[in-house]
């Protein structure tokens, strides 16, 4: 199986990779492979699957949580 050596990894990137690998109960090497797979071979979802996902999230949001008046006030507060 081919191997890759990665040099000069920034410390913060390495620490985050290590942290994520620990969360997933993987070695750093296995986590790098998973990151590459997700990046190079993304899971493609259909338009219908995307819409169902959006509808599911939307159903969890209270319809009167933010009113048009709230939005207008936030816009006006952000202006000098």
N, CA, C and O atoms as CSV, one atom per row, in Angstrom:
chain,resi,resn,atom,element,x,y,z
A,1,UNK,N,N,0.846,-1.173,0.000
A,1,UNK,CA,C,0.000,0.000,0.000
A,1,UNK,C,C,0.900,1.246,0.000
A,1,UNK,O,O,1.879,1.299,0.743
A,2,UNK,N,N,0.577,2.230,-0.815
A,2,UNK,CA,C,1.393,3.453,-0.863
A,2,UNK,C,C,1.378,4.190,0.473
A,2,UNK,O,O,0.458,4.041,1.277
A,3,UNK,N,N,2.410,4.979,0.683
A,3,UNK,CA,C,2.525,5.784,1.901
A,3,UNK,C,C,2.836,7.222,1.525
A,3,UNK,O,O,3.435,7.495,0.485
A,4,UNK,N,N,2.422,8.129,2.384
A,4,UNK,CA,C,2.677,9.564,2.189
A,4,UNK,C,C,3.284,10.108,3.471
A,4,UNK,O,O,2.851,9.763,4.570
A,5,UNK,N,N,4.285,10.955,3.322
A,5,UNK,CA,C,4.857,11.663,4.456
A,5,UNK,C,C,4.451,13.122,4.329
A,5,UNK,O,O,4.630,13.734,3.276
A,6,UNK,N,N,3.911,13.670,5.393
A,6,UNK,CA,C,3.512,15.079,5.396
A,6,UNK,C,C,4.482,15.840,6.282
A,6,UNK,O,O,4.676,15.504,7.450
A,7,UNK,N,N,5.085,16.863,5.711
A,7,UNK,CA,C,6.091,17.640,6.444
A,7,UNK,C,C,5.566,19.038,6.756
A,7,UNK,O,O,4.657,19.540,6.095
A,8,UNK,N,N,6.148,19.641,7.757
A,8,UNK,CA,C,5.892,21.042,8.122
A,8,UNK,C,C,4.417,21.328,8.428
A,8,UNK,O,O,3.875,22.345,7.994
A,9,UNK,N,N,3.785,20.441,9.165
A,9,UNK,CA,C,2.397,20.656,9.561
A,9,UNK,C,C,2.378,21.729,10.655
A,9,UNK,O,O,3.095,21.606,11.648
A,10,UNK,N,N,1.571,22.774,10.487
A,10,UNK,CA,C,1.473,23.784,11.539
A,10,UNK,C,C,0.987,23.149,12.844
A,10,UNK,O,O,0.142,22.253,12.839
A,11,UNK,N,N,1.529,23.622,13.939
A,11,UNK,CA,C,1.235,23.054,15.258
A,11,UNK,C,C,-0.258,23.031,15.558
A,11,UNK,O,O,-0.777,22.031,16.054
A,12,UNK,N,N,-0.958,24.138,15.259
A,12,UNK,CA,C,-2.395,24.190,15.558
A,12,UNK,C,C,-3.178,23.168,14.734
A,12,UNK,O,O,-4.134,22.576,15.235
A,13,UNK,N,N,-2.786,22.958,13.486
A,13,UNK,CA,C,-3.442,21.967,12.641
A,13,UNK,C,C,-3.208,20.560,13.181
A,13,UNK,O,O,-4.131,19.747,13.232
A,14,UNK,N,N,-1.985,20.279,13.579
A,14,UNK,CA,C,-1.655,18.967,14.132
A,14,UNK,C,C,-2.447,18.696,15.419
A,14,UNK,O,O,-2.989,17.606,15.604
A,15,UNK,N,N,-2.506,19.688,16.294
A,15,UNK,CA,C,-3.226,19.510,17.557
A,15,UNK,C,C,-4.715,19.285,17.327
A,15,UNK,O,O,-5.334,18.468,18.008
A,16,UNK,N,N,-5.290,20.006,16.373
A,16,UNK,CA,C,-6.710,19.818,16.066
A,16,UNK,C,C,-6.949,18.445,15.456
A,16,UNK,O,O,-7.928,17.779,15.793
A,17,UNK,N,N,-6.079,18.023,14.575
A,17,UNK,CA,C,-6.180,16.692,13.976
A,17,UNK,C,C,-6.087,15.611,15.052
A,17,UNK,O,O,-6.842,14.638,15.033
A,18,UNK,N,N,-5.173,15.786,15.971
A,18,UNK,CA,C,-5.008,14.838,17.069
A,18,UNK,C,C,-6.264,14.793,17.937
A,18,UNK,O,O,-6.723,13.720,18.329
A,19,UNK,N,N,-6.807,15.963,18.230
A,19,UNK,CA,C,-8.020,16.063,19.048
A,19,UNK,C,C,-9.201,15.365,18.367
A,19,UNK,O,O,-9.918,14.594,19.003
A,20,UNK,N,N,-9.400,15.635,17.084
A,20,UNK,CA,C,-10.506,15.022,16.342
A,20,UNK,C,C,-10.315,13.511,16.246
A,20,UNK,O,O,-11.274,12.751,16.378
A,21,UNK,N,N,-9.087,13.079,16.017
A,21,UNK,CA,C,-8.806,11.639,15.951
A,21,UNK,C,C,-9.170,10.963,17.277
A,21,UNK,O,O,-9.741,9.872,17.283
A,22,UNK,N,N,-8.847,11.596,18.375
A,22,UNK,CA,C,-9.191,11.038,19.692
A,22,UNK,C,C,-10.705,10.958,19.867
A,22,UNK,O,O,-11.217,9.974,20.401
A,23,UNK,N,N,-11.419,11.984,19.419
A,23,UNK,CA,C,-12.880,11.985,19.534
A,23,UNK,C,C,-13.503,10.837,18.739
A,23,UNK,O,O,-14.510,10.259,19.150
A,24,UNK,N,N,-12.893,10.517,17.600
A,24,UNK,CA,C,-13.418,9.447,16.746
A,24,UNK,C,C,-12.791,8.086,17.059
A,24,UNK,O,O,-13.058,7.097,16.376
A,25,UNK,N,N,-11.965,8.050,18.090
A,25,UNK,CA,C,-11.275,6.809,18.492
A,25,UNK,C,C,-10.464,6.233,17.329
A,25,UNK,O,O,-10.520,5.037,17.042
A,26,UNK,N,N,-9.712,7.113,16.671
A,26,UNK,CA,C,-8.867,6.709,15.548
A,26,UNK,C,C,-7.441,7.165,15.802
A,26,UNK,O,O,-7.182,8.038,16.630
A,27,UNK,N,N,-6.532,6.553,15.072
A,27,UNK,CA,C,-5.155,7.055,15.063
A,27,UNK,C,C,-5.133,8.316,14.209
A,27,UNK,O,O,-6.063,8.578,13.446
A,28,UNK,N,N,-4.077,9.080,14.342
A,28,UNK,CA,C,-3.944,10.279,13.510
A,28,UNK,C,C,-3.897,9.881,12.038
A,28,UNK,O,O,-4.496,10.549,11.195
A,29,UNK,N,N,-3.194,8.803,11.728
A,29,UNK,CA,C,-3.109,8.338,10.348
A,29,UNK,C,C,-4.503,8.010,9.789
A,29,UNK,O,O,-4.841,8.415,8.677
A,30,UNK,N,N,-5.299,7.277,10.565
A,30,UNK,CA,C,-6.652,6.924,10.117
A,30,UNK,C,C,-7.521,8.160,9.952
A,30,UNK,O,O,-8.340,8.229,9.036
A,31,UNK,N,N,-7.346,9.131,10.829
A,31,UNK,CA,C,-8.132,10.367,10.722
A,31,UNK,C,C,-7.753,11.144,9.461
A,31,UNK,O,O,-8.625,11.696,8.790
A,32,UNK,N,N,-6.466,11.190,9.139
A,32,UNK,CA,C,-6.020,11.864,7.908
A,32,UNK,C,C,-6.646,11.183,6.694
A,32,UNK,O,O,-7.113,11.856,5.775
A,33,UNK,N,N,-6.658,9.851,6.687
A,33,UNK,CA,C,-7.255,9.117,5.570
A,33,UNK,C,C,-8.744,9.447,5.454
A,33,UNK,O,O,-9.243,9.657,4.348
A,34,UNK,N,N,-9.453,9.496,6.575
A,34,UNK,CA,C,-10.880,9.832,6.540
A,34,UNK,C,C,-11.102,11.257,6.032
A,34,UNK,O,O,-12.027,11.504,5.259
A,35,UNK,N,N,-10.268,12.183,6.460
A,35,UNK,CA,C,-10.384,13.571,5.990
A,35,UNK,C,C,-10.173,13.653,4.483
A,35,UNK,O,O,-10.897,14.363,3.784
A,36,UNK,N,N,-9.190,12.933,3.994
A,36,UNK,CA,C,-8.929,12.918,2.554
A,36,UNK,C,C,-10.093,12.289,1.789
A,36,UNK,O,O,-10.498,12.804,0.747
A,37,UNK,N,N,-10.625,11.199,2.290
A,37,UNK,CA,C,-11.766,10.556,1.632
A,37,UNK,C,C,-12.967,11.489,1.569
A,37,UNK,O,O,-13.615,11.607,0.529
A,38,UNK,N,N,-13.264,12.160,2.697
A,38,UNK,CA,C,-14.411,13.080,2.709
A,38,UNK,C,C,-14.205,14.230,1.739
A,38,UNK,O,O,-15.153,14.691,1.103
A,39,UNK,N,N,-12.977,14.688,1.627
A,39,UNK,CA,C,-12.685,15.806,0.744
A,39,UNK,C,C,-12.676,15.407,-0.732
A,39,UNK,O,O,-13.199,16.128,-1.582
A,40,UNK,N,N,-12.084,14.265,-1.023
A,40,UNK,CA,C,-11.924,13.851,-2.413
A,40,UNK,C,C,-13.117,13.080,-2.969
A,40,UNK,O,O,-13.354,13.085,-4.177
A,41,UNK,N,N,-13.863,12.419,-2.093
A,41,UNK,CA,C,-15.013,11.626,-2.514
A,41,UNK,C,C,-16.239,12.002,-1.691
A,41,UNK,O,O,-16.742,11.180,-0.926
A,42,UNK,N,N,-16.727,13.232,-1.836
A,42,UNK,CA,C,-17.856,13.664,-1.011
A,42,UNK,C,C,-19.113,12.847,-1.339
A,42,UNK,O,O,-19.315,12.417,-2.474
A,43,UNK,N,N,-19.941,12.649,-0.329
A,43,UNK,CA,C,-21.204,11.953,-0.518
A,43,UNK,C,C,-22.151,12.898,-1.243
A,43,UNK,O,O,-22.400,14.016,-0.794
A,44,UNK,N,N,-22.667,12.436,-2.356
A,44,UNK,CA,C,-23.580,13.278,-3.130
A,44,UNK,C,C,-25.005,12.924,-2.746
A,44,UNK,O,O,-25.397,11.757,-2.732
A,45,UNK,N,N,-25.772,13.967,-2.436
A,45,UNK,CA,C,-27.167,13.743,-2.085
A,45,UNK,C,C,-28.038,14.373,-3.162
A,45,UNK,O,O,-27.646,15.329,-3.831
A,46,UNK,N,N,-29.212,13.817,-3.307
A,46,UNK,CA,C,-30.131,14.327,-4.319
A,46,UNK,C,C,-30.775,15.625,-3.839
A,46,UNK,O,O,-30.722,15.971,-2.659
A,47,UNK,N,N,-31.376,16.322,-4.776
A,47,UNK,CA,C,-32.086,17.556,-4.438
A,47,UNK,C,C,-33.200,17.263,-3.445
A,47,UNK,O,O,-33.422,18.028,-2.507
A,48,UNK,N,N,-33.900,16.152,-3.654
A,48,UNK,CA,C,-34.994,15.787,-2.757
A,48,UNK,C,C,-34.476,15.513,-1.342
A,48,UNK,O,O,-35.120,15.899,-0.366
A,49,UNK,N,N,-33.323,14.852,-1.220
A,49,UNK,CA,C,-32.740,14.594,0.102
A,49,UNK,C,C,-32.360,15.906,0.776
A,49,UNK,O,O,-32.574,16.068,1.977
A,50,UNK,N,N,-31.802,16.839,0.018
A,50,UNK,CA,C,-31.426,18.152,0.562
A,50,UNK,C,C,-32.669,18.894,1.045
A,50,UNK,O,O,-32.672,19.459,2.139
A,51,UNK,N,N,-33.720,18.890,0.233
A,51,UNK,CA,C,-34.956,19.574,0.618
A,51,UNK,C,C,-35.575,18.943,1.864
A,51,UNK,O,O,-36.066,19.658,2.738
A,52,UNK,N,N,-35.556,17.622,1.953
A,52,UNK,CA,C,-36.088,16.957,3.143
A,52,UNK,C,C,-35.309,17.349,4.387
A,52,UNK,O,O,-35.889,17.528,5.458
A,53,UNK,N,N,-34.001,17.483,4.248
A,53,UNK,CA,C,-33.164,17.891,5.367
A,53,UNK,C,C,-33.513,19.310,5.812
A,53,UNK,O,O,-33.643,19.576,7.007
A,54,UNK,N,N,-33.662,20.209,4.857
A,54,UNK,CA,C,-34.011,21.598,5.163
A,54,UNK,C,C,-35.388,21.666,5.813
A,54,UNK,O,O,-35.594,22.391,6.786
A,55,UNK,N,N,-36.323,20.901,5.264
A,55,UNK,CA,C,-37.675,20.887,5.835
A,55,UNK,C,C,-37.664,20.368,7.266
A,55,UNK,O,O,-38.401,20.868,8.116
A,56,UNK,N,N,-36.841,19.379,7.532
A,56,UNK,CA,C,-36.741,18.818,8.875
A,56,UNK,C,C,-36.228,19.860,9.864
A,56,UNK,O,O,-36.758,19.991,10.967
A,57,UNK,N,N,-35.200,20.594,9.465
A,57,UNK,CA,C,-34.656,21.648,10.337
A,57,UNK,C,C,-35.676,22.757,10.516
A,57,UNK,O,O,-35.877,23.256,11.623
A,58,UNK,N,N,-36.318,23.138,9.424
A,58,UNK,CA,C,-37.303,24.218,9.481
A,58,UNK,C,C,-38.461,23.861,10.419
A,58,UNK,O,O,-38.985,24.733,11.112
A,59,UNK,N,N,-38.859,22.601,10.443
A,59,UNK,CA,C,-39.967,22.160,11.295
A,59,UNK,C,C,-39.629,22.285,12.779
A,59,UNK,O,O,-40.529,22.352,13.616
A,60,UNK,N,N,-38.349,22.315,13.107
A,60,UNK,CA,C,-37.923,22.412,14.501
A,60,UNK,C,C,-37.850,23.852,14.993
A,60,UNK,O,O,-37.664,24.092,16.185
A,61,UNK,N,N,-37.996,24.806,14.085
A,61,UNK,CA,C,-37.890,26.227,14.441
A,61,UNK,C,C,-39.293,26.779,14.688
A,61,UNK,O,O,-40.192,26.622,13.861
A,62,UNK,N,N,-39.462,27.419,15.827
A,62,UNK,CA,C,-40.755,28.022,16.144
A,62,UNK,C,C,-41.055,29.116,15.129
A,62,UNK,O,O,-40.206,29.974,14.891
A,63,UNK,N,N,-42.249,29.109,14.521
A,63,UNK,CA,C,-42.554,30.082,13.463
A,63,UNK,C,C,-42.574,31.533,13.938
A,63,UNK,O,O,-42.333,32.439,13.139
A,64,UNK,N,N,-42.849,31.768,15.194
A,64,UNK,CA,C,-42.913,33.141,15.699
A,64,UNK,C,C,-41.676,33.515,16.507
A,64,UNK,O,O,-41.704,34.468,17.286
A,65,UNK,N,N,-40.603,32.773,16.323
A,65,UNK,CA,C,-39.377,33.022,17.081
A,65,UNK,C,C,-38.809,34.408,16.753
A,65,UNK,O,O,-38.423,35.152,17.655
A,66,UNK,N,N,-38.761,34.746,15.478
A,66,UNK,CA,C,-38.273,36.060,15.047
A,66,UNK,C,C,-39.326,36.657,14.126
A,66,UNK,O,O,-39.760,36.028,13.160
A,67,UNK,N,N,-39.718,37.852,14.435
A,67,UNK,CA,C,-40.731,38.515,13.617
A,67,UNK,C,C,-40.060,39.477,12.641
A,67,UNK,O,O,-38.871,39.778,12.751
A,68,UNK,N,N,-40.850,39.944,11.693
A,68,UNK,CA,C,-40.356,40.947,10.765
A,68,UNK,C,C,-39.918,42.204,11.492
A,68,UNK,O,O,-38.956,42.861,11.093
A,69,UNK,N,N,-40.625,42.535,12.559
A,69,UNK,CA,C,-40.273,43.715,13.360
A,69,UNK,C,C,-38.906,43.518,14.016
A,69,UNK,O,O,-38.113,44.457,14.082
A,70,UNK,N,N,-38.620,42.298,14.504
A,70,UNK,CA,C,-37.315,41.995,15.102
A,70,UNK,C,C,-36.197,42.174,14.071
A,70,UNK,O,O,-35.141,42.729,14.375
A,71,UNK,N,N,-36.439,41.708,12.880
A,71,UNK,CA,C,-35.435,41.819,11.811
A,71,UNK,C,C,-35.197,43.280,11.461
A,71,UNK,O,O,-34.055,43.718,11.324
A,72,UNK,N,N,-36.274,44.024,11.320
A,72,UNK,CA,C,-36.157,45.460,11.005
A,72,UNK,C,C,-35.386,46.196,12.095
A,72,UNK,O,O,-34.550,47.050,11.798
A,73,UNK,N,N,-35.663,45.870,13.353
A,73,UNK,CA,C,-34.977,46.512,14.472
A,73,UNK,C,C,-33.492,46.174,14.436
A,73,UNK,O,O,-32.656,47.051,14.656
A,74,UNK,N,N,-33.149,44.915,14.163
A,74,UNK,CA,C,-31.739,44.515,14.116
A,74,UNK,C,C,-31.009,45.243,12.991
A,74,UNK,O,O,-29.861,45.655,13.152
A,75,UNK,N,N,-31.681,45.398,11.857
A,75,UNK,CA,C,-31.070,46.129,10.736
A,75,UNK,C,C,-30.831,47.574,11.117
A,75,UNK,O,O,-29.756,48.120,10.868
A,76,UNK,N,N,-31.833,48.196,11.722
A,76,UNK,CA,C,-31.696,49.605,12.095
A,76,UNK,C,C,-30.662,49.833,13.195
A,76,UNK,O,O,-30.006,50.874,13.211
A,77,UNK,N,N,-30.507,48.892,14.104
A,77,UNK,CA,C,-29.508,49.019,15.163
A,77,UNK,C,C,-28.107,48.922,14.622
A,77,UNK,O,O,-27.173,49.464,15.212
A,78,UNK,N,N,-27.945,48.240,13.504
A,78,UNK,CA,C,-26.614,48.078,12.922
A,78,UNK,C,C,-26.184,49.250,12.071
A,78,UNK,O,O,-25.056,49.285,11.580
A,79,UNK,N,N,-27.077,50.217,11.891
A,79,UNK,CA,C,-26.770,51.388,11.064
A,79,UNK,C,C,-26.455,52.595,11.933
A,79,UNK,O,O,-27.048,52.774,12.997
A,80,UNK,N,N,-25.524,53.419,11.480
A,80,UNK,CA,C,-25.185,54.625,12.261
A,80,UNK,C,C,-26.259,55.679,12.217
A,80,UNK,O,O,-26.108,56.739,12.826
